[in-house]
Amino acid sequence: MRPSPRLVLSCLLLLGALLVLQFRSAGEAVPIRKPFETFPETVGVWRGQEERLFNADILNTLRADDYLMRRYSDPGGRSLWLYVGYWATQRKGAQIHSPRNCLPAGGWEPIEAGRATIPLQGHGPVTVNRYLIQKDREMQVVLYWYQSQGRVVAGELPAKIEMVRSAILRNRTDGALVRVSTSVSGGVEETTARLVAYVQALYPVLGEYLPN
């Protein structure tokens, strides 16, 4: 039986990653960026309300070089959570953790999984992951994507391929995960629309913190 194209692609990706780590592991180009401690308290009409710090166990597992976990609220008092994790290098075992694995580990069960296309002013539309999740009686909508040096990538495998490509061509493996989430209020579609509006206000700000 012939191997599937996905398996062949995964093997080629792994081989490419090993070659990159073997021959270009020294002197990786790490771009200058602003730290998340300077991230704006106001994003569009949303204002920061509280910030969450991870404990040592989470930080040791995450291995991110910088992160932001902040709750924002709109003028109507409806809140959402923004999480951005940044890795200056993904060599030597430091890898971005997929929400597909982290959310179930936190007790959240996926109800729906798909994609959402978000139009951006001054930028082409971007496609992100959209999840509807549930824990006990609470339901949330989650939008997330991988930010790979100015490129928005939804899928985990394409994000890995983009990392290897950049490592070969630019000697860089820096990248980030961006996630916004909120409890369902007023229906799933209305909740999703609020997150989309927030992403549209957020995206222009990210460039100073996630280098191209």
N, C-alpha and C positions, 0 to 999 in steps of 0.2 A: 504494500500500500504506500502510495506517495505521501510524503509529509505535507501538511496543510501550509498554504502561503503564510498564515499567521505564525506558525512555528518556525518556518524558514526565516521570516523577518525578525523574529525574536532572537534567533541564533545569530543572525548577522549583526543585530544591535549589540548583543552581548560581546561578540568578537570585536566589534568596533570600539566598544567601551574599554575592553581589556587592552587593546592596542594604544588607545589614548592614554590610559593610566600608565602604561609601560614606557611610552616614549615622550610624553609631554606632561609628566607629573610635576616637574620643577618649574618655578617661575611663572605660575599662572597669573594672567592679567586680571587683577581685581579692581574694578572701577570705583571711583570716588562717588559717594552717595550721602544723602542726609540721613541721620539716625531717626528712628521712629519716635524718639522722645520729643522731637520738634514737630511731629505731625499735627496739622491744624485741629483745633478744638471745634471749629465750625466747617462743615462741608455742605454747601448749598444752604438749604433751610434747616439742616440737621445740626444739633449742638451736642457735643460730648457731655455725658452725664457721669460716667464712672469708667475706671480702667481696671482690668484684672491682670494680676501677675501670676504666672505659673509657678508651681512648687518645684523643688529640685528634681523629683522623680520625672515629672513631665519634661523639664528642660533637658535632662540627661537622655531621655528617649527622643525628644524632638531634634536636638543638636542644631538648632537654628542659630545663626549669627545675630539676628535681631528679629524682634516680633512686636506686634501691636494687637492688643485685645481690648476693644473699647466699645461701650454702649453709647449710641446716639439716639436722640429723640427729635421728632418733628414738632412743629407748632401745635399740633393736636395732641401731643403727649404720647404718640405711638413710637415705640422704641425698636431698635434693631441692634444687632451685634456685628461689628467689623473685626475680622481677624486677618492679619497679614503676617506671614512668616517669610523671612529672607535668608537664603543660604549663599554666602559669598563663594563657596566652592562645594561641589557635590562629589568630590573625590574622597577616597579613604573612608568610605562607609557612611558619609553624611548624605542623606537622601530626603527629598520632600515626601512627607507622609500623606497618602491619599485619604480624603474624607470618606471614601467608600469603605475604608477599613476602620477609621477612627470613630465614625458616628455609631456603627453597630457596637463597637467596643464600649461606648458610653451609654448603651442601653437604648439608642434610637433605632427604630425599625423603619426601613424604607417602604413607603406606600406607593410612590410614583418616582420614576427616574427618566429624565429626558434632557433636552437641550432648549435653551432660549437664545434668540438672536436679539441683540441690543443695539439700536442705532446710537451713534455717538456724534456729537457736533464736532466738525473739524477732523473727523477720523472715520474710516469705514466702519460698518457694523461689525460687532464681535459676537462670537457664539460661545456661550458658557454652559456649564452643567446646571440643571435645575432639579432639585430633589424635594419631594414632599415626605417628611419623616414624622414619626409619632413615638412618644414615650408615655405610657399610661394614658391619660386623657388629653395630653397636650400634643398639638400638631404644629409643625414649623415648616416654613419654606426656606430652602437653602439654595443660594447661587454661589458657585465657585469656579475658579479657573486657575491655570498655571500661567504665570507671567514669565516668559522666557526672553529676556533682553529686548523688550519692546513688542514682543509678539504674544497675543492671547491664544492659549492652547487649551482646549477643553479636555481631551482624552489623555489618560495616563501614558499609554504607549507612544502617541505622537509627541508628548512632552519629553520622554526619554530620548526619542530620535532627535528632537531639536537640540537637546543637551549635547548629545554626541556630535552632531553636526557643528555646533558652536565650538566645542572643544577642539575639533580638528581644524576648523577654519579660523577661529579667533583666540584659541587658547583660553577660553572662558567656560566655566560650568555654573556660573551664578544663576540663580533663579528664585522664584517666589511662588507662594500659594496665596490667593486672595479669596476670602469667603465672607459672604454677608448672609445673615439669617435673622428670622423674626417669627414670632408666634402668629398663627393664622388668626386674622381678625377681619370680619366683613367678607369672608369668602376667600378661597385659594387664589382666584384670579386677581382680586383686588389687592391681596397681600403681595403677590408676585409683582404687580404693577408698582407698588411702593418700593420694593427692592430694586426694580429696574430703574426707577427715577433716582434712587440713591446712587446706584452704580454710574449713571450718567453724570452726576455731580462729582463723584469720587474719581473717576478715571483720569481727568486732567491733572489731578493732584499727585497721582501715583508716580509720574515721571521723575520727580525729584528724589524719590525714595527707592525706586526700582529702575536702575539705569538701563538704557537701551544698549 
